[in-house]
Amino acid sequence: MLNYRHLYYFWVVTKEGGFARAAQRLDMAVQTISAQVRELEKALGHQLLKPAGRGVTLSEAGQAAFARAEEIFQLGQMIPEEVREAASGKVARLAVGMSDGISKLAAHALLEPVLQTPSLRLVCHEGEFEQLLAELALHHLDVVLAGQPAPRNPNLRLTSERLVESPVEWYGPGALVRKAEVDQFPQCLNRLPVLLPTGHSALRPALDRWFDSQGLRPAIVGEFEDSALLAVFAARGLGVFPVSRLGASDVSLMRGLRLLGRCDEVKEEIHAIRSRRGQHHPLVLQLMAAAQS
């Protein structure tokens, strides 16, 4: 089993750039720290550090070890505070997974009802759908927001509910969204620069089908996984873009963006996926009740 004390000494040596500085920080003899790091290298079967001038540098194996050590000890530094908060009973923690494909603007709108919770600690993880479901099954997350329901897999013991089905609206900067374009929506999309979500988004295939049904061949000048980033580039004048009506409440706060038109035929779905433990989380229940009302 990995000796984490040895790993800690290796981590400090790397952070300090050499054994002498690490010895000063740890108030230990250089020879002791050096021996402990050699024990770690022996246990892992690879050299982790190599001489570099008066200090040391990481080997390729050392880079991999240090990256993990950095995660481990950064998390370790958070433990005392989190334990104190948990013991006090004052912190309301909510860990939310957000699938890559959903609109982050819409996700923010869904989470807004719980954002004023006293002593809230909100932790948001963004990732691939399957990865987030695995984290949820291991109880590392309280809820996952995704553009699709959970697959039928009795081993995962997950439940999913559709929170919203929100129609799509189109926005753009004032320089592009003028009365003539608004009056000729959606045909104006054939001559305006268009920004779209990438194929990661469940919304993208629906938009592509809508373009075909309307006989549209838009000039796509940008594709973004993050809807908030997409809105930022649009506000800077790059093009017009679609967003669910739910997320449009945040878009309207961005200076210079105007409503171009609505296409009620295209809708963005967001599902809340929970494990059995998450079914009773008070903040998850609160956001679901708010969305369904």
N, C-alpha and C positions, 0 to 999 in steps of 0.2 A: 504494500500500500504506500502511496506517495506520502513522503514526510513534508508536511506543510511548513514546518519551521525552516527546513532547508530551502524550500521554495521561497519563503519570505526573505531569507538572507540573500538569495540570488536576486530577488526583486529589488531589494534595497541597494545592492551593489550596482545593478543596472541603472537605477534611478539616480544614484550619486555619481556614476561614471568611474568608479574604481573602488578597490578594497579599502584604501586608507580613509577615504571620506565616509564610506559605509561604517567603518570601525568607529569613527568619531560620532556618527549619528547614533549608533547602537551602543556606544560605550563598551566595546568589546575589543579583544585583541585581533589584529589583522589575521594572524595565523589561525585563530579559531574560526573566523568567518570563511577564510579560504578553504579550510578543511571541510566545513559544512557544505559549501558549494560543490566541492569535488565529490562529496557523497551523493549529492543530487545528480550530478552528471553520471556517476557510476550507476545509480539506480535507473536512470533514463537511457543509459547506453550511448550517449552522445555528448560531445563537447558543446557547452553552451556559451562560454566566454573565451575570447582570445585576446592577447595583448594588443594594445594600440597606443603607442607612445608611452606616456606615464600612466595611462589608465587601461581600460578594457573596452572591448566592443562585442556585440552579439554575433555569434555564428548564425547560419540559417536556422539551425535547430533551436538556438537560443531565442531567435525572434519569435518563433512559434510558442515557445514556453513563456516568454515574457508577455505576449499578448494575452494569454490565458491568466497569467499571474496578475496582470493589471486588472482584469475583470474581477478576479477573486478578491483581491485586497481592497479594491474600491467598494465592492459590495460589503466586505467586512467592516469597513469604516462606517457604513450606514447602520450596522446592526445595533449599536448602543442607543442611538437616537430613536430608532424604530421600536426597540423594546420598551424604552421609557414612554413613548407615545402610546403604545399598546397597553401598557400597564396602567396608564392614567385613564384609559377609556375615552379620551377626548378626540382621537383622530378617526375620521370617517374615510376609509380607504376604498377606492374603486379602481380596479385594474381592467382596462378596456382594450380589446384587440380590434384593430381596424384593418380590414382586408384591403390590399393594394388597390382594388378596382373601384371602391366606393368614393363618392364625392366627400372630401373632407369638410367642405362647407356645409353639406347636409348633416354630416356626423356632428359637427359643432352645434348645429341647431337642435339636434336630438338630445345632446348632452346638456344644453343650456338650462333645463329645469333643475338640474342637480348642482349647478356650478356655484350657487349661493349657499350650499350646505356648510354650516359652521365646521371649522377644522377639517375641511375636505383635503384629502391627498389623492389627486387624480393621476393615475399612471396610464399612459397610452402607448401601446405597442402597435406598430404598423408592420405588416408582413404578408407573405403568401397565405392563401386561404387554408391549405392543408397544414401548414406550420402552426397557424393560430389555433386550429381545432385541436392539434396535439397539445399545445400549451393549455388550452381550456380543459381538456380531459385530465391533465395533471394538476388542475386547480391552481395554475399560475395566473389565470385570468378569471375575472368574474363574468364577463360577457364578451362576445365577439359580434361586431357589426359588419355585415357582409352584404353583397349584392345578390346572394343566392342562399337558399336554405341549406341546412346541414344534410349531408348524404345519409341515406338509411343504413346505419351501421350499429347493430345492437351492442357491439363491443365498446363503442365510444360513449353510449348512454347520454346523448345530447338531445336537446329539444330546440326547435327554432320556431319563431313566430314572425310573420311579416309585420313590421312596424309601420311602414309608410309605402305608398305608391304615389309618387309625386310627379305631376306633369313637368315637362321641360320648357324653359324659357331661354331666349337668346338675348345676350347683352353685348355691348361694345362701347368703345370710347366715343365721345361726342363728335369727333372729327369724322367718324365713319357712320354713325347712326344719325342720319338726317331724315327729314320728313319724307323725302322721296323713297328712301330705303324702307322706312317703316310702312309706308303705303303699299309697297311692292313686295312685302315679305310673304312667302319665303323665297320668291324668285330672285330677290336681291342677293341671295347667298351665292348665286352663280358669278357675281362680279366683286364680291367682298372677300378680303382675306379671312380665312376661317381657321380657328384654333379648336382642336378636338382632344378628348381624352384618348389615351392609348388603348390598344386591344386588351389590356388588363381589366379595363372597366366593362362591367356587364352592360353599361349604357351604350358603348360604342357599336355593337352589332345592331341595336335598335335604331340608332341614328343612321347607320349605313342603309338599312332597309327603308327608312323614311326618305332619305335622299333619292333612292331608286323610285319609290312610289310617287315622288313629286317631280321626277325628271330633272333632278339637280346634280350638277357636277362641280362641286365647290373646289376652289383652289385652297388646299390645305397647306398652311404655312408653318404650323407648329402642332406637336402632339405632346401631351403632358400626362404623367401618372397622377400628379397632385393637382386637384381642382383649384386649390387656393393659389398655387403657383401659376396656373393657367390664367386665373383672374388678374393676377398681378401683371403678367405680360400683356394681357388685353388692355388693362388700364394705362399701360405705357404706349398704347397705340398700335400694337402688333396685329390685332385682328378682332373679330367677333367670336363669341363662344357660347355653347349651351351650358345650362346649369339647371338642376331641378328647382322647382318653385320653393321647396323647403330650404335649399341652400341660398336662394336668391335674396333672402332677408339679410344675409351677411354681405352679398355682392353690392346691395344698394347702399351700403355704408362706404364703399370704395369711391373715392372722388373721381368724377369724370365719366363713370359708366352709366349708360342709358339702356332702357329696355328697347330691344329691336322688334321682338315679336314672340308669340307663343305657339307651340306645337303640342296640343293636348294629346295627340295620338302617341307621342313618345313619353314613356314614364320611367322614372328611376325607382327601383325597389330597394329597400333596405330591410334586412332581416336581423333579428336579435337571436343569437345562438347561445344557449346556456347549458352548463352541466347541472346535475341534480343539486349540488351545493349552491350554485348561483341562482337557483330558482327562488331562494328565500332571502337574497341580499336586498336590504331595504332600498338602497339607491338604484339598483337594477329595476326593482318593482316600480319605483317612482318614475324613472325615465320611460318605462314601458307604458305606464298608465297615462303619462302626459302625451306620449306619441299617439296612443290609440284614442285619446279624447279629441 
